[in-house]
Amino acid sequence: MRPIVESPRTHEIRVGRGFSLGELKKAGITLREAKRFGFPVDRRRRSVREENVKRLIEAKEIKQKEIEEAKIAEEKKPKGTPISELSAVSKRVYNKLTEAGIETIEELSKLSPRILTETVGISEPTAKKIISAAKTYLKRKE
């Protein structure tokens, strides 16, 4: 994102190098935020154009939403070892497990074969084999 500026000599409107400190201040953006958001800053510019201030405010809101969404996505990320690490789990069973909301080996090891069979829809011997593999994996990891 680049600002719109007026050339001091020819008075033509063109794309500038960066936003002025006055534009940042009027938009309520600190220099630190400008750097973090990736807004270019031209410390030599002195003019404050309203259209640039509006663009900065809109872009700041968008960037803040993106940061919030990234934080939420990071918090939702499962904590633990992914089930894909287990060789005992086939792709078909892996897909069924993730659809059921079971995403880590730690979660899998705490389930009983009966509950796993009912929630995921796999046979009880397969459930026992997978749970056993999960528990073995966790013991080796310690």
Phi and psi in degrees as GROMACS dihedral restraints (atoms count N, CA, C in turn):
[ dihedral_restraints ]
;  ai    aj    ak    al  type     phi  dphi    fc
    3     4     5     6     1  -126.3    20    10
    4     5     6     7     1   149.9    20    10
    6     7     8     9     1   -80.6    20    10
    7     8     9    10     1   162.2    20    10
    9    10    11    12     1   -98.2    20    10
   10    11    12    13     1   128.4    20    10
   12    13    14    15     1  -130.2    20    10
   13    14    15    16     1   164.8    20    10
   15    16    17    18     1  -111.7    20    10
   16    17    18    19     1   127.2    20    10
   18    19    20    21     1   -63.4    20    10
   19    20    21    22     1   130.2    20    10
   21    22    23    24     1   -67.4    20    10
   22    23    24    25     1   -25.8    20    10
   24    25    26    27     1   -89.0    20    10
   25    26    27    28     1   -51.5    20    10
   27    28    29    30     1   -99.1    20    10
   28    29    30    31     1    -9.0    20    10
   30    31    32    33     1    59.4    20    10
   31    32    33    34     1    24.4    20    10
   33    34    35    36     1   -86.1    20    10
   34    35    36    37     1   148.2    20    10
   36    37    38    39     1   -86.9    20    10
   37    38    39    40     1   130.3    20    10
   39    40    41    42     1  -149.6    20    10
   40    41    42    43     1   176.1    20    10
   42    43    44    45     1   -83.5    20    10
   43    44    45    46     1   130.2    20    10
   45    46    47    48     1   -93.2    20    10
   46    47    48    49     1   177.0    20    10
   48    49    50    51     1   -77.6    20    10
   49    50    51    52     1   -35.8    20    10
   51    52    53    54     1  -169.2    20    10
   52    53    54    55     1   171.2    20    10
   54    55    56    57     1   -80.6    20    10
   55    56    57    58     1   147.5    20    10
   57    58    59    60     1   -77.4    20    10
   58    59    60    61     1   160.2    20    10
   60    61    62    63     1   -62.4    20    10
   61    62    63    64     1   -34.3    20    10
   63    64    65    66     1   -65.0    20    10
   64    65    66    67     1   -39.5    20    10
   66    67    68    69     1   -65.1    20    10
   67    68    69    70     1   -42.4    20    10
   69    70    71    72     1   -61.9    20    10
   70    71    72    73     1   -45.1    20    10
   72    73    74    75     1   -62.7    20    10
   73    74    75    76     1   -44.2    20    10
   75    76    77    78     1   -65.8    20    10
   76    77    78    79     1   -29.7    20    10
   78    79    80    81     1   -84.4    20    10
   79    80    81    82     1    -6.1    20    10
   81    82    83    84     1    77.1    20    10
   82    83    84    85     1    33.8    20    10
   84    85    86    87     1  -117.0    20    10
   85    86    87    88     1   128.3    20    10
   87    88    89    90     1   -82.4    20    10
   88    89    90    91     1   166.1    20    10
   90    91    92    93     1   -61.5    20    10
   91    92    93    94     1   -38.2    20    10
   93    94    95    96     1   -61.6    20    10
   94    95    96    97     1   -44.4    20    10
   96    97    98    99     1   -64.2    20    10
   97    98    99   100     1   -41.3    20    10
   99   100   101   102     1   -58.8    20    10
  100   101   102   103     1   -42.5    20    10
  102   103   104   105     1   -65.2    20    10
  103   104   105   106     1   -45.9    20    10
  105   106   107   108     1   -62.3    20    10
  106   107   108   109     1   -39.3    20    10
  108   109   110   111     1   -81.2    20    10
  109   110   111   112     1   -11.7    20    10
  111   112   113   114     1    82.8    20    10
  112   113   114   115     1    24.6    20    10
  114   115   116   117     1   -84.3    20    10
  115   116   117   118     1   126.5    20    10
  117   118   119   120     1   -70.9    20    10
  118   119   120   121     1   142.3    20    10
  120   121   122   123     1  -123.2    20    10
  121   122   123   124     1   131.7    20    10
  123   124   125   126     1  -114.8    20    10
  124   125   126   127     1   101.7    20    10
  126   127   128   129     1   -68.1    20    10
  127   128   129   130     1   -16.4    20    10
  129   130   131   132     1   -79.7    20    10
  130   131   132   133     1   -26.0    20    10
  132   133   134   135     1   -69.9    20    10
  133   134   135   136     1   141.2    20    10
  135   136   137   138     1  -115.9    20    10
  136   137   138   139     1   -17.2    20    10
  138   139   140   141     1   -76.7    20    10
  139   140   141   142     1   155.7    20    10
  141   142   143   144     1  -126.8    20    10
  142   143   144   145     1   109.3    20    10
  144   145   146   147     1  -100.1    20    10
  145   146   147   148     1   129.6    20    10
  147   148   149   150     1   -59.8    20    10
  148   149   150   151     1   -38.4    20    10
  150   151   152   153     1   -63.1    20    10
  151   152   153   154     1   -34.5    20    10
  153   154   155   156     1   -70.3    20    10
  154   155   156   157     1   -37.8    20    10
  156   157   158   159     1   -63.0    20    10
  157   158   159   160     1   -45.0    20    10
  159   160   161   162     1   -61.2    20    10
  160   161   162   163     1   -43.3    20    10
  162   163   164   165     1   -63.5    20    10
  163   164   165   166     1   -38.9    20    10
  165   166   167   168     1   -64.2    20    10
  166   167   168   169     1   -43.9    20    10
  168   169   170   171     1   -62.1    20    10
  169   170   171   172     1   -45.9    20    10
  171   172   173   174     1   -62.7    20    10
  172   173   174   175     1   -44.3    20    10
  174   175   176   177     1   -67.0    20    10
  175   176   177   178     1   -36.2    20    10
  177   178   179   180     1   -62.4    20    10
  178   179   180   181     1   -44.4    20    10
  180   181   182   183     1   -61.4    20    10
  181   182   183   184     1   -43.0    20    10
  183   184   185   186     1   -63.6    20    10
  184   185   186   187     1   -45.5    20    10
  186   187   188   189     1   -63.6    20    10
  187   188   189   190     1   -39.8    20    10
  189   190   191   192     1   -65.0    20    10
  190   191   192   193     1   -39.4    20    10
  192   193   194   195     1   -63.8    20    10
  193   194   195   196     1   -41.7    20    10
  195   196   197   198     1   -61.7    20    10
  196   197   198   199     1   -41.3    20    10
  198   199   200   201     1   -65.4    20    10
  199   200   201   202     1   -42.9    20    10
  201   202   203   204     1   -61.7    20    10
  202   203   204   205     1   -44.6    20    10
  204   205   206   207     1   -63.2    20    10
  205   206   207   208     1   -38.3    20    10
  207   208   209   210     1   -65.9    20    10
  208   209   210   211     1   -39.6    20    10
  210   211   212   213     1   -64.3    20    10
  211   212   213   214     1   -43.7    20    10
  213   214   215   216     1   -63.3    20    10
  214   215   216   217     1   -44.0    20    10
  216   217   218   219     1   -62.0    20    10
  217   218   219   220     1   -38.4    20    10
  219   220   221   222     1   -66.5    20    10
  220   221   222   223     1   -39.3    20    10
  222   223   224   225     1   -68.0    20    10
  223   224   225   226     1   -34.2    20    10
  225   226   227   228     1   -76.1    20    10
  226   227   228   229     1   -16.4    20    10
  228   229   230   231     1   -61.3    20    10
  229   230   231   232     1   130.9    20    10
  231   232   233   234     1   -64.6    20    10
  232   233   234   235     1   137.9    20    10
  234   235   236   237     1   -94.3    20    10
  235   236   237   238     1   118.3    20    10
  237   238   239   240     1   138.3    20    10
  238   239   240   241     1  -173.5    20    10
  240   241   242   243     1   -86.4    20    10
  241   242   243   244     1   127.2    20    10
  243   244   245   246     1   -65.0    20    10
  244   245   246   247     1   149.1    20    10
  246   247   248   249     1   -62.1    20    10
  247   248   249   250     1   -25.7    20    10
  249   250   251   252     1   -61.5    20    10
  250   251   252   253     1   -15.1    20    10
  252   253   254   255     1   -71.5    20    10
  253   254   255   256     1   -21.0    20    10
  255   256   257   258     1   -81.8    20    10
  256   257   258   259     1   125.8    20    10
  258   259   260   261     1   -75.8    20    10
  259   260   261   262     1   -19.0    20    10
  261   262   263   264     1   -74.5    20    10
  262   263   264   265     1   -10.0    20    10
  264   265   266   267     1  -100.9    20    10
  265   266   267   268     1   118.6    20    10
  267   268   269   270     1   -77.9    20    10
  268   269   270   271     1   168.5    20    10
  270   271   272   273     1   -61.9    20    10
  271   272   273   274     1   -40.1    20    10
  273   274   275   276     1   -62.5    20    10
  274   275   276   277     1   -47.2    20    10
  276   277   278   279     1   -68.0    20    10
  277   278   279   280     1   -39.4    20    10
  279   280   281   282     1   -57.5    20    10
  280   281   282   283     1   -46.2    20    10
  282   283   284   285     1   -61.3    20    10
  283   284   285   286     1   -41.4    20    10
  285   286   287   288     1   -64.6    20    10
  286   287   288   289     1   -40.8    20    10
  288   289   290   291     1   -64.0    20    10
  289   290   291   292     1   -46.1    20    10
  291   292   293   294     1   -67.5    20    10
  292   293   294   295     1   -34.6    20    10
  294   295   296   297     1   -63.8    20    10
  295   296   297   298     1   -32.0    20    10
  297   298   299   300     1   -82.4    20    10
  298   299   300   301     1    -4.5    20    10
  300   301   302   303     1    91.4    20    10
  301   302   303   304     1    10.6    20    10
  303   304   305   306     1   -98.4    20    10
  304   305   306   307     1   110.3    20    10
  306   307   308   309     1  -119.5    20    10
  307   308   309   310     1   -14.0    20    10
  309   310   311   312     1  -122.6    20    10
  310   311   312   313     1   157.1    20    10
  312   313   314   315     1   -64.6    20    10
  313   314   315   316     1   -35.2    20    10
  315   316   317   318     1   -61.4    20    10
  316   317   318   319     1   -43.0    20    10
  318   319   320   321     1   -63.5    20    10
  319   320   321   322     1   -43.7    20    10
  321   322   323   324     1   -63.4    20    10
  322   323   324   325     1   -39.4    20    10
  324   325   326   327     1   -69.0    20    10
  325   326   327   328     1   -20.7    20    10
  327   328   329   330     1   -86.7    20    10
  328   329   330   331     1   -10.0    20    10
  330   331   332   333     1   -85.5    20    10
  331   332   333   334     1   153.8    20    10
  333   334   335   336     1   -90.9    20    10
  334   335   336   337     1   156.0    20    10
  336   337   338   339     1   -58.5    20    10
  337   338   339   340     1   -37.5    20    10
  339   340   341   342     1   -64.2    20    10
  340   341   342   343     1   -46.3    20    10
  342   343   344   345     1   -64.4    20    10
  343   344   345   346     1   -42.3    20    10
  345   346   347   348     1   -62.3    20    10
  346   347   348   349     1   -41.2    20    10
  348   349   350   351     1   -62.6    20    10
  349   350   351   352     1   -43.9    20    10
  351   352   353   354     1   -70.5    20    10
  352   353   354   355     1   -42.2    20    10
  354   355   356   357     1   -78.1    20    10
  355   356   357   358     1   -36.9    20    10
  357   358   359   360     1   -96.0    20    10
  358   359   360   361     1   -31.9    20    10
  360   361   362   363     1    88.0    20    10
  361   362   363   364     1    37.6    20    10
  363   364   365   366     1  -115.4    20    10
  364   365   366   367     1   166.2    20    10
  366   367   368   369     1   -70.8    20    10
  367   368   369   370     1   156.9    20    10
  369   370   371   372     1   -65.6    20    10
  370   371   372   373     1   -40.9    20    10
  372   373   374   375     1   -60.7    20    10
  373   374   375   376     1   -38.8    20    10
  375   376   377   378     1   -64.4    20    10
  376   377   378   379     1   -42.4    20    10
  378   379   380   381     1   -60.9    20    10
  379   380   381   382     1   -44.5    20    10
  381   382   383   384     1   -61.6    20    10
  382   383   384   385     1   -42.8    20    10
  384   385   386   387     1   -63.1    20    10
  385   386   387   388     1   -43.4    20    10
  387   388   389   390     1   -68.1    20    10
  388   389   390   391     1   -44.2    20    10
  390   391   392   393     1   -64.1    20    10
  391   392   393   394     1   -41.0    20    10
  393   394   395   396     1   -62.0    20    10
  394   395   396   397     1   -43.8    20    10
  396   397   398   399     1   -62.5    20    10
  397   398   399   400     1   -38.8    20    10
  399   400   401   402     1   -64.4    20    10
  400   401   402   403     1   -44.9    20    10
  402   403   404   405     1   -65.7    20    10
  403   404   405   406     1   -40.5    20    10
  405   406   407   408     1   -63.0    20    10
  406   407   408   409     1   -43.7    20    10
  408   409   410   411     1   -58.9    20    10
  409   410   411   412     1   -45.4    20    10
  411   412   413   414     1   -67.5    20    10
  412   413   414   415     1   -35.3    20    10
  414   415   416   417     1   -66.1    20    10
  415   416   417   418     1   -41.2    20    10
  417   418   419   420     1   -65.8    20    10
  418   419   420   421     1   -34.3    20    10
  420   421   422   423     1   -67.9    20    10
  421   422   423   424     1   -32.3    20    10
